[in-house]
Amino acid sequence: MTNKKYNGALVVIDVQNDFCPGGSLAVAEGDAIIPVINRLMPLFLRVAATQDWHPADHVSFASVHKGKKPQDVIMHRDKEQVLWPDHCIQATHGAALHPDLDRRFINLIIHKGMDPLLDSYSAFFENDKQTQTGLHGYFQVLGISRLYFCGLATDYCVFASARDALRLGFEVAVIEDACRGVDFPPGNVDKCLAELREGGALLLQSGDLDHE
């Protein structure tokens, strides 16, 4: 592989210990994407990664809502909020990037979900769709207009990030074999990928990149 083949940026979403096998909110085969991502990172001009970085009393934790359990849905600030096990608590092992992820090629790490009363799936905006993480401005300053997404989980944070990137005017590709999904509710992965495709995103396999 030739270094820096693509002028776009690779966006690595939430490849953290808690989302990998053994973590508190593990995605099935979540760690299987890490060798794929490691092979891809050297190809790109820039690599940005995100981390959920929650306070211990975060609104998305079922444990802070009396009588609720993970995957229950509540109304919060007039929006539906899916509840999850406690995960990615700031400065804990679970919040750390997976140790097998090759951090040498990561140029920027964005922390999201730090407001205890506001969840965050997207790499660009908190779930109020107004509070920015700074990633949009970073790519604007660099003049990067094409983004390739990978990571965890396909139907939540990868989906929300890619959807926002389309809305912000970026060219978007999702590398399917470098992602894994929760698939909650069942069928959610296919639904989300279909929505991205209809919105103009390319759905690729990692092996396609040398043949674009």
N, C-alpha and C positions, 0 to 999 in steps of 0.2 A: 504494500500500500504506500502511496506517495503522500507525504505530509502536506497538510493544508490544501487538499484538492478542492474543497468546497469553500466558497467565500461566505456562505451563510454560517449560521451558528447552530450548534447542537445544544438543546435544552434538556438537561437530565433531571427528571422530576422525582424527588423524594425517595431516592434509593438509600433508605435508612434502616437501621437494625430492626426497629419495631414493625416495619412493613415486610420484613423477610422472615423465612422460617425460624421459629423460636421467638419471634417478637410478639408483642401484645396485640397487634392488629395485622398479623401476617397475611400476606397475599400468597396464594398457592404458587409455588415455583418462582417466587419473587426474586430469589437470588440467581435463578437461571439466566436472567438477562444481563448479569454483570459482565461475563466474558464478551458478550456481544457489544455492550457499550464501550468496554475497554478497547476493543478493536476499532470502534468507530471514532473515538475522540480525537486521535491524531490527524484525522482527515479534515478537521474543521478549523477555520480561522479563529473562531472563538467557541468556548464551551462554558455555559452557565449551568449551575446546579441549584436546586431548591431544597430546603429542609423545612418541614413542619417544625415549629419551635414554640410549643404551647406552654403557658403557665399551668400549674398543677390544678387550678380550678376552672379550666377552660369549659366554655359552654357546650362544646361538642361531646364532653365526657358524660356517659350515662351515670357515672358515680356521683355527679353533682346535682342530679335531679331525683328527688325522692320517689321511689317506687318504679323507676324506669330502668330499662335494660338495654344493652347494645342492640342496635338496629331498630329500636323504637324511633318514631318520628314525632317531634313536637313542633309547635308553632313558636317561633322566637322572632320578635321584631317584624311580625306579619309575614314571615317567611318560614317554609318548612326547614327544619333542622334535623338531620339524621344524627342519632346518638351512637357513639363508638366507645369501645374500651379506652381507658386512659392510655395515651400513646404520645410518643415524641415530646416528652416533658423536657423543657429547656435544660441543657447541660447534663443530661443523663445519657447512659449508654444507648438506650433505645432511640434517642434523637440523633445520635451520631451517624454520619454516612457509613455504609457498610465497609468494613476494613478491606474487602477485596476490590472495591472501586478504586481505580488508579487516579488519585487526585492530582498527579503531576500535570495533567492536561486541563484542569478546571481553572478558568480565569476569574470566575465570580461565583460567590455563593449568596443566594437570597434566602433570608429567613422570613417565614410567613406564619400567620395564625398566632401572633403574639398578644393580641388584644383578648382578654379573658371573655369578653362578651360578643366576639365576632369571629366566626370561622373563616377559613381561607383555603380554597381548593386551587385557585388559579395562581400561576407564577406572576401574574400582572396586577391582579386586583384582589383585595379581600372580598368576602362574599356580599358586601354591600354594593359591590360593583362600582365604587367610587374611590375608595382608599387605595392608592397605588403602592406597589412594592418598590418601584424604581427601575424595574427591568426594562420597561418600555423606553424610558429615557436613555438607558445604557445602550440599547441597540440603535436608537436614533442618533446618538452622538457618534457611534462607530459607522453609521451609514449601512447597517446590515438590514436587509429587507426580506431575507428568506430564512425561515426557522425550521429545524427538524426536531421533533419531539420524541422522547423515549422515557421510560421509567415506570413509576407506580403511582396510582393504579390507573389502568386504561380508562375506566368508566367514571373516574372522579377527578383526580388532579391533572392527569394528562389531558383528559377531555376538556376540562374547564380552561386549561392553559391554551390549548390549541384553538378552542372556540374564541377566546378573547383575542388571540393573535390574529385570527381572521377578521374579527371586528375592528381591530386596530390597523388593518390594511397590509399585514405581512403576507407573503407567500408562505404556505404552511404544508409540511409533510409530517406524517406520523409513521414511525418505523415500527411496524406491528410486532415483529419478533423480538424487539428490544423493549417491549411493554408486557405487563401482565395485569389482569383485571380482577376486581372483587366479584363482579357480576351479581350485584345486589341492587334491585331485585333481579331474579333470573332473566336473562336475555338483555341485561343492561349494556353489556359490552358491545354486542352487535348493534343495538339501538344507537349508542353513542358514536360508534364508528360510521354508521350510515349517515347520521346527522352531520358529522364532519365532512364526509365525502360530498354530500349534497351542498354543503357550504363552500366547497371549493378546495378542500384539503386533498393532497395526494396521500394515499395509503401505500406504503412501501414495505418491502422486506429489506433487511440489511444487505443482502446480496445484490439488490437492485442498484445500490449506489454507484458501483463501478461502471454501471451500464446506462446511467441517465443521459 
